[in-house]
Amino acid sequence: MGSVDLLSLVQSGFTGETVLACLEVSKMQGWVRTTRYLAIISKSGSSAFFVLTSTRVPPISPADVSVEGIVPIDSNFKFELDTETQHEDGHDLYLSVSSNKSKLLFEMMPSSKSNAFVGELYKAVDNVVRKSGPLEYNWLNRYPPVIRHDCSDNGLKEEVQDSVVDSPDSLSLPRESIAKGSTPIAARESVIRYMMSKKEDQYMYKQSFRIFVGTWNVNGQSPTADLTEWLSCDVDPPDIYAIGFQELDLSTEAFLFNDTPRENEWYKAVVSGLHNGAKYTRVKLVRLVGMMLVVFVQEKLRQYVTGVACDTVGTGIMGKMGNKGGVGVRLDFHSTSICFVNAHLAAHVEEYERRNQDYRDIYSRMCFSSHHPPKTIKDHDHIYWLGDLNYRITEIDPKYVKDCVERDSFQKVLEYDQLIKQCRAQTVFVGFKEGSITFKPTYKYDTGTDNWDSSEKNRAPAWCDRILWKGESIEQIEYRSHPFLKISDHKPVSSLFDAKVRIIDAVKYRKIHEEVMKKLDKLENEFLPQVTVETTEITFDTVQFLVPQSKNLIIANTGQVPVKFEFIKKLDDPYYCKDWLNIEPYLGDVIPGEKCEVKVEVRVDKKSAYKLNSGQDQLYDILVLHLEGGKDIFITVSGNYERSCFGTSLETLASIKEPIREISLGSIIDKEKKKDSFSSGEGTYAVPKEVWFLVDHLYRHGTKAKHLFVQPGLHSEIYDIRDWLDNGSQESLPGSVYSVAEALLLLFESCPEPVIPYEMHTACLNCASNFMQCKQIIQGLTYHRKNVFIYLCSFLRELLSHSDDNGLDTKTLAALFGGIFMRDKPVPRDVSKPRSSQQQLDRKKSIFIYHFLVNDYPDLLPPLVSS
């Protein structure tokens, strides 16, 4: 049953309440796990967590469903989403729900349904945090079995039903029931996890650690001041440091190539400023343009830090440009997961909505993909968010602000603080906390002084630089600024936290673990895995470039033991599926009597389009579904790809005078095979008509558009532009100039080879500093490639002649189109280039293109009309 039908079915059984989400899960009970349905139900502003059973799986009517247990989502409600990073398969999701001393454990398959359910659970918990008054839970009294506790804000007494919460010592095995197939055995890892989680109190305790969090926008300055009074201002040395910088380097070089000597300069300054009462070792440093975050831990504690990962989130067209965004570092300290996020949000007083959007982008897009499944910011026990958040003071006279600040009347001013307002409105930082602000605004000062901004803008002082946190057992000890550091127009800020971290007593853990393992050893090798799939042939409708399609494959466990499945690669194939295909999840567990829904998605992108257009590949693949300890099942995936100018070679496009959809697939394949014969240009366009249409539109309508080729377009408009080019039309080209510009870049990126072929890249990079040699290389390009190169460079020169209006500069365009004209060769999915070598290549590409944007080259100009 699909999630929408299940939600409707459950809702029909609850009159007067609203069912927010519903999910089929496995409930862990001793050695077995059974099918349950979880529901989040709300009424009168409060919510509760319902555990439901069904006489039939799946249920087909409301009469099949009954309530097994209820946990009010109140101040005592807690839940954790555990992905068990130590588990080799890394595909199980475990939801632990507790209230007072009651605890439940459920197992979910990673899917969009699970994500949606957990998202609603986060919202319900956040609602409890947001409410200033008591919540009403008396509506739950109509349901008999409720996990309840004495709580003055809801009037419910503790009432725990044995069928809902079992004893941690319930290690008996219902063999007769299992033999009949009515009670499935839980997977080995699941039993261990469940039993150990029920006994956590017997082997785990909490210990306090001091965490220092600091942030400073250094305005592109070098570290000429001693940082000791900022980083070592406390008597006792902290256990962990998380130090973030913004605007580390404001140069164009840093913006374009993410390379700056300031990284090392400031890192050395930080190391010199760390507390001398302890020895520290670096855990991780991550930087994106001017945002840098570095995390240190005391050397004696380093052995307890695991699972370290980092990620960056930037903004800009096709992910190539942008100096705002965030950088993050996550780690596991003992048994507590911690995430630090350093952000630099959008500037300008009036742009608070852009700041809100930047926050949401960072929160949703930051992903630590080295973990399986990947972890996001919200998947951590403790979160610390620091940075130049750029929220300002508005709707109040700057002079009044300064007068209040001088009198230390901060609260009068903070009523007009944009961040506080947005947090109250629940538009950003839901569930986060910020300490009381008792220090002067940190922005904006005249550099080198404690004087407020004396420029014509007359900005009101503001607390742009902030530190927030989220999580239990965190107490803020200090929240302060450090005004004695004057080299920037911002003042640094720091906060000291007392964080309670969960620690495992290894001796006690091993003893309990051994007890569980002895029981488990008796259950091995008793049964063989058996599954059925609803189909072994998956056929898709017509597939278009960039437009994903997906279908669900149901894997049902018809045996008596849990089944581990995985889609494996075929002999001599590098991956288990082709580039245009994605399987999620590609591995997993299915317990007896239950099903797993696998999403099979087809998406033809710039990497896979050419092979389909040219006949080198087709929308057909065979998947091998492997069962651990069992047989392999073969599943075919097929469909029809709708050819497009995207993913077609420049030579073939130049030889086609009609829209590409009017040409037969056989003709396109034939032209791709003979494309080298078009090199003379005879009987072809000088440049592909698609290139001309896009450039001509930009020439007529976009030369003065602000930040063209930097601001991204809209996906929906790019689809419309694709159809317009592929089908031909008498109507005007659709979409904004930003979407047209991105479509032009995408057209070049989807070609099988860049404008300057791969084989010529080494020569280009070697002579990048010599314009005469660069011209010789362009002169040696084939007819159409030379025409396209000169045509595009001429257009870019035209754009630069309007730089006062569009805000573009030569270095920016040279860097962007260096990566387009000399696109890197595709690399395997699991291979990445070292950052330093990639930066060097990008810089040389930019220099090569730069020559053609600032110099004349009449000797290269060809006739742009071919007979």
Secondary structure as GFF3:
##gff-version 3
##sequence-region A 1 867
A	DSSP	alpha_helix	3	12	.	.	.	ID=ss1
A	DSSP	beta_strand	18	29	.	.	.	ID=ss2
A	DSSP	beta_strand	32	43	.	.	.	ID=ss3
A	DSSP	beta_strand	46	54	.	.	.	ID=ss4
A	DSSP	three_ten_helix	62	64	.	.	.	ID=ss5
A	DSSP	beta_strand	65	72	.	.	.	ID=ss6
A	DSSP	beta_strand	77	82	.	.	.	ID=ss7
A	DSSP	beta_strand	93	99	.	.	.	ID=ss8
A	DSSP	beta_strand	102	108	.	.	.	ID=ss9
A	DSSP	alpha_helix	112	130	.	.	.	ID=ss10
A	DSSP	three_ten_helix	138	142	.	.	.	ID=ss11
A	DSSP	alpha_helix	175	179	.	.	.	ID=ss12
A	DSSP	alpha_helix	188	198	.	.	.	ID=ss13
A	DSSP	alpha_helix	200	203	.	.	.	ID=ss14
A	DSSP	beta_strand	204	217	.	.	.	ID=ss15
A	DSSP	alpha_helix	228	231	.	.	.	ID=ss16
A	DSSP	beta_strand	240	246	.	.	.	ID=ss17
A	DSSP	alpha_helix	252	257	.	.	.	ID=ss18
A	DSSP	alpha_helix	262	273	.	.	.	ID=ss19
A	DSSP	beta_strand	280	288	.	.	.	ID=ss20
A	DSSP	beta_strand	291	298	.	.	.	ID=ss21
A	DSSP	three_ten_helix	299	304	.	.	.	ID=ss22
A	DSSP	beta_strand	305	314	.	.	.	ID=ss23
A	DSSP	three_ten_helix	317	319	.	.	.	ID=ss24
A	DSSP	beta_strand	325	333	.	.	.	ID=ss25
A	DSSP	beta_strand	336	344	.	.	.	ID=ss26
A	DSSP	alpha_helix	352	365	.	.	.	ID=ss27
A	DSSP	beta_strand	367	368	.	.	.	ID=ss28
A	DSSP	beta_strand	375	376	.	.	.	ID=ss29
A	DSSP	three_ten_helix	377	379	.	.	.	ID=ss30
A	DSSP	beta_strand	382	388	.	.	.	ID=ss31
A	DSSP	alpha_helix	398	406	.	.	.	ID=ss32
A	DSSP	alpha_helix	410	414	.	.	.	ID=ss33
A	DSSP	alpha_helix	418	424	.	.	.	ID=ss34
A	DSSP	beta_strand	465	470	.	.	.	ID=ss35
A	DSSP	beta_strand	474	481	.	.	.	ID=ss36
A	DSSP	beta_strand	493	504	.	.	.	ID=ss37
A	DSSP	alpha_helix	506	520	.	.	.	ID=ss38
A	DSSP	three_ten_helix	521	523	.	.	.	ID=ss39
A	DSSP	beta_strand	531	533	.	.	.	ID=ss40
A	DSSP	beta_strand	537	539	.	.	.	ID=ss41
A	DSSP	beta_strand	549	557	.	.	.	ID=ss42
A	DSSP	beta_strand	563	568	.	.	.	ID=ss43
A	DSSP	beta_strand	581	584	.	.	.	ID=ss44
A	DSSP	beta_strand	587	590	.	.	.	ID=ss45
A	DSSP	beta_strand	595	602	.	.	.	ID=ss46
A	DSSP	alpha_helix	609	613	.	.	.	ID=ss47
A	DSSP	beta_strand	620	627	.	.	.	ID=ss48
A	DSSP	beta_strand	632	638	.	.	.	ID=ss49
A	DSSP	alpha_helix	650	655	.	.	.	ID=ss50
A	DSSP	three_ten_helix	660	662	.	.	.	ID=ss51
A	DSSP	alpha_helix	665	673	.	.	.	ID=ss52
A	DSSP	three_ten_helix	675	678	.	.	.	ID=ss53
A	DSSP	alpha_helix	689	701	.	.	.	ID=ss54
A	DSSP	alpha_helix	715	727	.	.	.	ID=ss55
A	DSSP	alpha_helix	737	749	.	.	.	ID=ss56
A	DSSP	three_ten_helix	758	760	.	.	.	ID=ss57
A	DSSP	alpha_helix	761	766	.	.	.	ID=ss58
A	DSSP	alpha_helix	771	779	.	.	.	ID=ss59
A	DSSP	alpha_helix	783	800	.	.	.	ID=ss60
A	DSSP	alpha_helix	803	806	.	.	.	ID=ss61
A	DSSP	alpha_helix	810	821	.	.	.	ID=ss62
A	DSSP	alpha_helix	835	854	.	.	.	ID=ss63
A	DSSP	three_ten_helix	858	860	.	.	.	ID=ss64
###
